[in-house]
Amino acid sequence: MKYTFKQFQQEYPNDDACLDAIMEKRYGGIDCCPNCGVVSKLTRISGRRGYACKEGCHVFPCVGTPFEHSSTPLTLWFHAMYLMTATRNGVAAKELQRQLGVTYKCAWRIGHELRKLMAARDKATTPTKLSGHVEIDETYVGGKRKGKSGRHIENKVVIMGMVQRGGPFKGHVVENDKKRTLLPHIIKDIARGTMINSDTLAAYKSLSKIGYGHEAVKHSEYEWVRGIHHTNRIEGFWSHLKRGISSTHVSVSRQHMQKYVDEFGFRYNNRHAPAEMFKRMLAHIARAGVTSSR
């Protein structure tokens, strides 16, 4: 079941509704003061994104969230959040600028803040270590030069990824595809004893010596599947990531590539519940830091 734009508009028609939703996620509503515990309906503070209880406590639910220092209306933030979770490839800053009616600088900041929120949500909900049966692979994005081909095209961004069969994705922008660079990520993110599938990259050859099961498929010999061993899932993720970048964002700098990897990873990890993506992002706001003062 989809979460339609009509449903979104009905739930969040104005800034008051958005602020109430943030308050609900962080403190369970406005019927009890989170500071002093007095059971009394909080009232809105005029001109501010906050509430006051009858004892004089002030509560500001946006503190510690991406909305804290922004003068942009909450309805526009929520609209951007909806757009970024309702599309397969995300939304470019220029499209956010057109849809929200804000400056390009504002649209760019909103997009990057929401990508960081997606990454934080994934980090909080994804197991520390992948296990069972995991596919690993690396890909190379950007930096095309005429007359050159292969892995080592100059100026490419190297991304390493891991997908647990039936489970989540984890990805890292890395310096290169050498053993000394890739193995620490594998050890950190994959439990010992896990069966790992990869291609024949030299960096992966020692996996069986450090406590992992390892089977490599020989793409150079046109071998793509050998029984249960393949890297089709992770390669499918790379295809989607590259199509999304080229068609929606056109290009992404090395500096910001990790945010886009995290954004596409968030969608992949929530692929079985697409209608819940917006609500899960909103729910993660409750994990932010201290949000009230007196």
N, C-alpha and C positions, 0 to 999 in steps of 0.2 A: 504494500500500500504506500502510495506516494504522499509526501507532505507538500501540498500544493501552495502556490502563492496566495490564493484566495484564503486558505486556512491561516497562512502566516499573517495576512493583513487583518483578519478578524481577531487574532490573538494579540497582535501588537500594533494597534492603530495609532498610538501616540507615545510620547516620551514617558508619560505617567505609567502606562501599561508595561513599558520596557523596564523602568526602574522598579516597579513592583515585582516583576519577574526576577530581576537580579537579587532583590531583597529576599524573595522566596527561596531562591537557590542557596543563598549564603546563610540566612538566619531562620528559615522556615516560615517567613511571613511577617506581618506587621502587627500581630496581636500581642506580642510580648517584647519588652525591651531587652536586647541581648547584653546590655551593659549592666543594668541594675536588677534585671529579672522581674520588674513590675509588670503584672498582667494588665495591660491597657493598650488600646489601639493607638499606634503611633500616627502622628500627623505629619504631613509634608511641610518642609521648610520652604517658604516662598523664595523662588529664584535660585534655589540650590538643589543639587541632587542628594538630598538627605531627608531624614525623618527626625522628629523629636518626640520624646515621651513626656508624660505629665510631671516627671521628677526633674526634667531639665536636661536629660541626656540627649546628645546628638549622635545620630548614626548615619554614616556615609558609605553605603554599600559599594560604590564604584571605586573607592580607594584600594589600590593594589591590583586593579584590573586595567586592561588596555584603555578603558574609557576615562581613567582618573584625570589626566591632564588635558583632555580633549574638549574643545568647545563645540565639536560637531554633535548635532542631535543624536540621541540614542537610537531613534528610529532609523537613521542612516547607517549607523553601525550594525544594527540588527538586519537591515536590508542587505548589506554587504555580506554578512554572515550567512544569510539565506542563499544568496547567489553563489557563494563559494562552496556551499555544501550541496546545492541542487544541480550542479553541472559536473560532468565527468572530467573536464580538463581545467577547471578553475576559471577565473575571470582575470583578464588583463587589467592593469591600472587605468588604461584609457577607457575601457568599457565601464569600469567602476565610476570614472569621472563622468561619463555620459549618463549612466543610470542614476547616480546619486545627485548630480548637479553640483559637484564640488570641484575645487581646483585639482590639477593633476598631482601636485605635491601632497594634498590631503588624501586623495585616492590611493596613491602609492603607499603612504604610511599606514592607512587602514588595512590594505592588503597584506603588508608585511607583519603587522601586529597580529592579524588573524592567523597567519601561517605559523607564527610562534605559539599561538594558543593551540593550534592543531597539534604541533609537535609536543607541547607540554601535556596535552590530553593523552596522546599516544604513549608517551613515556610513563605516565602514571598508571596506565591500564594494561600495557603489554608486559608479559612475563620478562623478568630480568634476563633469563637465558632461554633460547629456543632449544627444542629437544625433539626426539622422535626421528623424523626424516626431514632433513633440511637441504635446500638447494642454494648454492652460492655461485655468484658470478660477478664480473666487473664489466662496466660499460664506459664508453668514451663519448663525451658530448661536446659539440662545437669545434671551433678551430680548424675548419676545413681549408686545405691548401691545394691548389691545382697541381696535379702531377704527383701527388703523394697518396698513399693508401696504407691500410693496415692499422695495427694498434697504435703505433707511435707517431701519429700525425701531430705536428707541433701545436701547442696552445690548447690542446683538448683538456677538458676537466674529467678526471677519473672518479668514477663512483663505484663503490663496492656495495653489493646487496645480498641479503639472505632472506629466504622465504621458507617457513616451516610448512610442510604439507598439511593443508587444512587449517593453518594457523596464520600468524602475523608476519609482516615484513619488517625488516630493519635495514636501513641504508646509511652509508657514510660517504661523504666526499673525502677522498684521500689524495695524498701527494703523488703517488705512483702505484704501479701494480707489482711492486717487488715484495718478496717474502717478508722482509723486515717491517713492511708497512701493513700488509694484510693480515698476517697471523695474529697480532695483538687484538684486532677486532674480532676475529674468529674465537679466540680464547675467551674474550670478555663476553661475547653475546651468544655463544653456543655451548651447551652443557657437554662435558666429556661423555663419551660413549654413544653420542649421536651419530647416526648414519648421514654422511654428507655426500652430496652429488655435486660435481663441478665439471668444467672442461679440463683440458690438459695443460693449463697454465702452470709453469714451473713452480710458482709460489705455493701451490697447493700439494705438491708431491709429498711433503713430509707430514701430512695430516694423520696418516695411519700410525706414525711413530710417536705422536703426542696424545694418543688416547681417543682418537675418533675412528669410526668406520669410514671408509672413503672409496668411492667408485667414480671414475672419471669417464665421461663420454667423449669419443674422439671425433670432434667436429671436422678436423682436417681430413678425416677419412670418410666423411659423410655419414657418420654414426650419430644419430640424434636420440635414439631410445634403445636401451638394452634392458629388457624386462621392466623392473620397477625403477630403473635408474635413468634419469634424464634431468635436464635443467629447463624444461618448457615453461614452468610457472614464472621463474625469475626472468627469463627472456621475454615472456609476455608482458611482465611489468615494465621492463626497459622499453619495449615497443610503445606502450601506452605513454610512458613518461616523455619519450622523444617526440611522439606525435603531438602531445599536449603542449610541449614547449614550442615546437616549430609552428603549430597552427594557432595557438592562443597567445603565447608570450613572445613569439618570434625568436628572441634570444634571451639568455640569462647569463649574467656575469658569474665568474668563479666565486666572488665574494658572497653572493646571495644564493648560490646553487643549493646549499644544504636546506634552506627553507622550502624550496620547491620540491626537493626529494621528500621532505617531511610532509608536505601538503599532499602529495600523491600517495605517500605511504598511509596517511590518515584515511584517505578514501578507500584504499585497498583493505585496510584493517577493519573498516566498517562496511564493507561491501555487502554483507548479509543483512544489514539493517539500514538501507539508504535513507529511509524516512526519519531515522533517529539521529542522523549526523548533526543537524542543527541543535537539537535538544542536548546532545552529549557535549557539544562545544559550550553551550550555555551553562550546563551543569558544572563544567570544569572551572568556571569562574569562582565557584564556592571554595576552591582550593587556594585562592590567593591569600595574601598575608593579612595583617591586622587591618580592619576596615572601619573602626569606630573610634570616636573620641568624645570627651566630655568637657 
